[in-house]
Amino acid sequence: MKKQATFMSALLLTASVLFAHPMTTNAAESSADYQLRFVPERNIISAEEIAKGDVTIRAAVYLTGSTANTFGSIELAFDSDDSSIYFRNMVTGDNSSLQDEATTYESSQGTFTTNYVPYCFGYLLGSKNRYMTGGPMITTNQYACDPVYGAELYSAGPNKIQFTADNGTLVTCDVTVDDDGNGHYSYTYTDKSTNQTATKNAVIPRYDATIPAYDKSDPTSSLIPDNCNRVVWLPGSSQLKTGASFFGNTSDEFPFCYVDIVIEKGTTSGIYSIDFDLDKCALYGISHNKYSIESVGTTIAVDVDGITVSSVDMDQAAYYESSDNTPIQAVNFASSILANFTYTDENGKSVTERNIEIVGMVDCDGLTPKQLYDEMAENGCYISDSAPLYCDGEILKQADGTTITQKIMIGTKGDVDYSGTVDIMDAYKVLQYYAKKSAGSTASLYTGSSKDADMETLTYFLADIDTASKNQGADGSEISIMDAYYILQYYSNASVGLSPSWSDFYD
């Protein structure tokens, strides 16, 4: 007991020095990479569905990566590889209060109730956890705009549109529809650069003549939709100087935006891709530093007879925090999962499309790390050596019937001794590890009885508070004295009845 008291005294002494002389973290902010992910609620459509009418699938767009950075702007663009698949009804941070009724959400930063649709740059305010959107300024092509005046187009009845010119004049135009379903309209205007009268010909993609005419009591219902596949985002005026941080302890706890994928009635059987156009995507920090972006698109399969995996490239294990309440996705631990799709084409011939990338379609059947940990954790962690992977609710298999699985490991952030709580002993173990490594000695973070070789990596992941790395030196990460300091801060706040969040200490 005397030895333990000495350890505690040494740790508290170190902490007092840290509080007196704050240190900076060694996370390499300017070199951090982020990933855009397109995640539909489902990816497979039956022949019966597509024969009855258009099929709409809700999808979320996630931005994943380090939570230690703040952002000044984001631009993204995506599209399908076939005109029979398009997008509608985009929900972003500035128009997300579209729900008629308030909903209660569970988050790593507390429970909150709101009629807003939470997105990744929202935040909670005050003791009552009031949800705020942060006042973002967002431009999308959700609704069509006139190319000369930039005014939104409204329906004026079947085959007619209207908009307001710069001088307040209401302009009404007839719309003609071509064989591809696009609407065309024209009008004359005065070109300000020449003061000459000019004619403008404009196009409305996928014009819908059934949209009701403008009604001032419900103007949104008469807006003419556009492609809905681009977003330009800035934090709101109150955040322009400080930028916006992720809402939650993980970057993908909430999506960046939502959009509907519309698959037209009668779309032929086959495999269709939706991908980001990285030439039109950009992510900037508050100092105008540009982060590199990679992307994971998705696949929509129409009327397929079967899916079998042809090859996989996955990590040995996937590591998660017990507070993570987002569904486990294969993109977190797999760089590639290729599959063969079999379907019958329009001529009745069986077709197999081989080696289609489906990593963005694969998950653990909607399970979250928090669910698995809460229900099945033992000795302070959850380990499954062979968790089955799913594609659209069906267990994913190879051609010989072998199930595709992944090792899943889950622990509580900061709980490096797996006691079930984050306390001063966890800080001591991290400090001890740091001291040994600094002296050039061999050191291990995991000191339990398990023979699982991956326990050391899981423990490193839980101990690396600011960058949550699984490998020494990756992305500028290392276990340092600051990680022990963060654990001690967390413990101190929790000990006096507060509800701390890890990001409170290093953002």
N, C-alpha and C positions, 0 to 999 in steps of 0.2 A: 504493500500500500504506500509505503514511504517513497519507493521508486516512482510509482505512478504520480504521486503528488509532485515530485521533482520535475517529471515530464510536463505536467500541467503548468507549473510555474514558469518553465522555460518557454512554453508555447504562449502563455499570456504576456511574458516579457517581450517576445518577438512581435506579438500583435500590437502592443503599446507603441513599439518603434514604428510599425507600419502606419498606425493611425497618425502618428506625429509627422511622418515623412511619407506621404502617399507616393506609390510607384505607378508607372504606366505599364500596361500589359504589353506583351510582345506579339500580339496577333497582327498579322500582316494585312491590314485593312485594304490597302490599295491593290493587293494582288488576289483578293478573294474572287472566286468564281461562283456564279449563280446558275440555276437551271430553271427553265420554263417548262412546265408540264401541262399537257392538255388531258383532262381526266373526265370522260363521260360517265354517266350513271350506269350505262351498259354499252356494249359494242356489237351485239349480234341481233339481227332483225330477221324474223321469220317471213316465209313467203306469204302466209296468210295476212300478216300485218301490212306488208307493203302493197298487197292487192286491194286492201280496203280503203287506203288513203295515205296521205302524207304521214310520216312517222316523225315525232319530235322527241329528241333526247336531250335532257339537261346536262350540261357539262360545266366543269369548273376549271379555271386556269390558275395554277399555283406557281409562285416564285419561291424556290427553295435555296437555302444556303445559310451562311453565318448570320446569327441574329445580333452580332456585335456592331453592325454598321448602320448608318442612317442614309436616307436616299433623298435626292433632290428632284429626280424625274425618271420616268419609265416610258418607253415607247414599245409597243408590240403589235405584230400583225400575223395573221394566220389565214389559211385557206384550205379548201379541199382540192383534190386532183380531178374532180368531175363536177360538171355543172348541175347534176341532179342532187347534189348535197350543198346546202347553203346554211346561213346563220340568221337568227332573229333573237330579239328580246334580251339585249345585253344588260346586265345589272352590274354597276360599278359603285365605287365609294360615294359618288355624289347623287345617285338616284336609287339608293338601296333601301329607302323608306317606303317601299311599295307594298309591304304586307299590311293587310287590313287589321290583323290582330297581333298583339305582342307575343313573342316566343321567349322561353327561358333557355339559356345556353349554359353549358358547363365549359369552363376554360381553365387553363393552368393559372390564370390570374384571378380566378374567382367566378362565381355564378352571377349572371346578369340577365335582365329581362328587357327586351326592346322590340319595337316594331321595325327596326332597321334589319337589314341582312348584313351581318358582320363581315368585314373583309380584313385583309391581313395588315392594313395600316390604320385600323381603328384603335381605340384605347378605352380604358375604364377610368372614370373620374370620381373622386370623393369616396367617403366611407360607405355609401350606398351602391357603389359600383355602377354608376351611370355610364352607359355606353355612348361614346362619341365617335364621329367619323373623321374628325380632324380637319374638317373643312377642305377636302381635296378639290382641286380644279382639274376636271377631266374633259377631254374631247374624244368623242367616238364617232363612228359613222353608223350609229344606231338608227338615225333618221336622215332622210335625204335632204340636201340643201341645194338651193339654186346656185349655180356656179358663178354668177355675176354679183349677186347681192349677199350671198351667204345666208339667206333666210331659209328657215325650215319650210318644207312643202307640206301643205294640207290638202286633203281630198275636198273637192267641191262637188262631189257626186260621181256617178259612173263616167269614166273616161274624161275627167276634168280635175285639174289641180289649181291651187291658188297659193300665193305667197305675197309678202309685203316688201315693196321696193324701199330704197333708202329714204325717199321723200315721203314715205308713209302711204303711198298709193297701193291699193290692193290689185295685184295682177292675177288674172284668171286665164288659164290656157287649156286648150283641148289636148287630149293625149291619144296617140295612136299606138297600137301594140303590134310588134313584129312577130315573126314566126317563133322566135326564141322566148317570147313572153316579156320582152323589155319594152317599156313605154317611152315614147318620143314626144317632146313638146318644143315649141319655139315661140319667140316673141322679139319685138324690136325694143331697143334701148339706146340711150346716148352714151357713147364711149367717151369717158372723161379725159382720156389722153389725147383724143383728136377732136372732141366736140362734134363728132359725126354720128349719124344714126346708123346702128348696126343691128344685125339679126343674130340672135343666139339660139343655137340648136342644142338641146340637152337630152340626156338619157336617164331614165329611172330603171334601175335593174329590177327584174321580176315584178313588174307593176301589177298591183292587185286592185282591180276596178270595183271590188265589193267593199272597200273601206268606206265607212259612213262619212257623209259630208260634215264639214266643220260645224261644231256646236260649242258655243262658248262655255256651256256648263260642263263639258268634258272634252276639252280640246285635244288631249293626248290621244284619244281614241281615233282621231282623224289624221294623225301624222302619217306621212308616207315613209315606210321603212327603207333603209339602205342596206348595205352588205353586212353590217354588224361584225366586222372582223378586224377592226383596228382600234387601239386605245392609245391616247397620249395623256399622261398623268403627271400632275405636280401636287405637292402638299399644299394645303390651304394657306391663306395669308398669315395666320398666326404661327405657322410652322416654317415659313420660307427661310428663316435664318438657321433653324436647327434641324430641318429635314424631318423625315418620318421614320420611325422604327417599327419593327415587326410587332404585331399584337400577339402576345403569347410567348411561351418559352421555346417554341420551335417555329421556324419560318413558315412552315406549311400547316400551322394549326388552323388557319382560315385562308380561303382562296383570295386571289387578287381580284377576280371578277367571275361572273357566270355568263353563259350564253346558251341558247338553244341551238342544237344541230337539227336541221330539217332535212329529211330524206324524202324525196318526192315519190308520190304514188307511182307504182309501175317501174321503179328503178330496177334494172336487171340484176340478176344474181352476180355476185362478185365481191372483191375486196377493194375497199376505197380508203385512201389515206387522207389524214388531216395533219398538216405540219405548219410550224412557224416559219416565217420568212425572216431569217436572221439578218439579212441585209436591211430590213426595216425595223429591227428590234434593237433597243439600246437601254442601258441601265447606268445611271449616273449617281455619284455620291454628292454630298452637299458642297464639296470643294470642286465640283465639275470633273472629278476623277471618274473615268469610265471603267466599269467592271466588265469582265468577259462573261459571255453568256453561252451556254449550250442549251439544247432543247430536246424534249421528248414529245413527239406528236402522238397520234393515236390511229387506230384502224377501225373502220366500220365494215362489218361483214354482213352481207345481205343474202339470206337463204342458203346458208352453208350446210353441208351434210356431215362434216366432221372436221376436227382440228387435232393434229398430233404434233408434238414438239420434235424438232429435228436437231437442235443444238442449244446449249445454254452456256453462258459465261457469267457466273455469279461468285460473289465473295464466299469465303469459307463459312462465315457466320454474319448475321445481321444484328446490330446492337441498338437498343432503344432505351429511353428513359421511362420510368413507370408512370410519369405524369402525362405522357404523350397520348392524347385522346384522338389522334388522327388515324384513319385506317392505314394499316401496313400495306405499302405498295412495293412491287418488285423493283421499281426504279431506284429505291433506296439501297439496294444491295446487288443488283444485276446490271451489267452493262449491255447485255443482249440476251434475248430469248427468241429464237427463230422457230416458226411453226409452218406446217403444211396445211392449207385449207382445201377441202374438196367441196365442189358444188356442181350443180347442173346448169349449163348455160341456156340461153334462149332457144337454141336449136335442139335441146334435149341431150346434149353430149356432156358426159362427166369430165370435169376439168379440175386439175389440181394445181394450185399456185403454191410454189415451194419457197421456203425460207423467207417468209414474211415476218418482219420485226413486230413482236407483240409485247415487248417489255412494258409498254404503257398500259396494257390491258390486264396485267396479271396482279393479283393481290392475295390476301389471306381470307377471302370471303367476307370482307368488311370488318374483320376483327381489328381492334386497336391494341397497342401495347398496354394501355391502362386496364382494359378488360382482362387481358391475359394475366397481368401481374396481380390485379385485385382478386381474381378467382382462383389462381393456381400457383402463386409464388410460394416457394419453400426456401427456408434459410436465407431470407433476404433477397432472393432473386428468382426469376423464372427462366428456365432453359427447356427448349424443345429441340432435340437433335434432328427432327425430320417433320417440320410443319408442312402440310400439303399446300401447294399453290393452286389458285383457282383462276379461271378465265370466264368471266360472265356467269359466275355462279356454279360452274362445273369444274370438277377436279381436273387439273392439267396433267396429261399423260404422254409418254412417248408411244411410238407405233407398236411396241411390244407390250404395252399395258402398264409399264412402270410409271408410278406416280412421281411427278416432279416435286421435290421438297426443298426446304431451306432451314438451316439451323437458326433459331431465333433466341437471343439472349437479352433479358430485360432486368435492369436494376434501378435503384433510386439515385438520382444525381446527388453527388456529395457523400453518399453512404458507402464509403470505400471498405468498411469492415463488415458490411452486410448485417448490421445489428437491427435494421428496421427503422432507425432514426438517424438524422444528420446531427452529429454532436461534436464536442470538442476533441474526442478521440479520433474522429475522421480527419480533422485538421492536423492533429499530431502525426498521423500516419503519412499524410501527404508531405508535411514538413520534413519528416524523417527521410522519406524517399528522396526529396529534393536535395537534402544535405549530403546523402550518400552519393548521388549522381554528380553533384557539384565537386565532390572530392575525388571523382574518378573511380568510385567503387561500384561493384555490381549491386543492383537493388531490385527488389520486386515489390509492387504495390499489393498484390494479392498474397495473403498469408494464411488463407483458410485451408480446410482439409480436402477440398475437391481436387481430383486429379485431372480435371478438364483443362487442357492447355490454353483454351480460349478465355479462361477466367482472368488471366492477366490483362488481356486486351479489353475485356468488359470493364475491369476496374480502372484501367487507364482512361477509358471513355468517360466513366462517371466522375473521375477525379479532375479531368481537364475542364474546369468550369467554364472558362471563357470561350474556348474554341471547340470543345467537345470532339476532339480528334481521337482516332483509334490507332494512330501511328505516330511515334516519336518524330517530331520535326515536320510532319505534314502540314502544309498551309501555314508554316511559321509557328506551329504549336509546340509546346513542351509543358511538362508539369513543373511549375515554378512555385516560389514562395507566395506569389499572388493567389494561386489556387487555394492554398491553405488559409490565406487571409479571407478570401471570399466565403469559404466554408465557415470560418469563425464568425464572420458578419451574419451569415444566414442563421447560424445557431443562436447568436446573441439576440437577433430580432425575434426569432421564434420563441425564445425563452421568456420574453416579456409579453407574449400574447399577440404579437403582430403576425401578419400573414405575408412573409417576404416572398419576392420573386427573384430568381437568380439574376435576371437582367438589371435589377435595381442597383447592383453593385459594380457592374463593369460597363454599362452603356455610357 
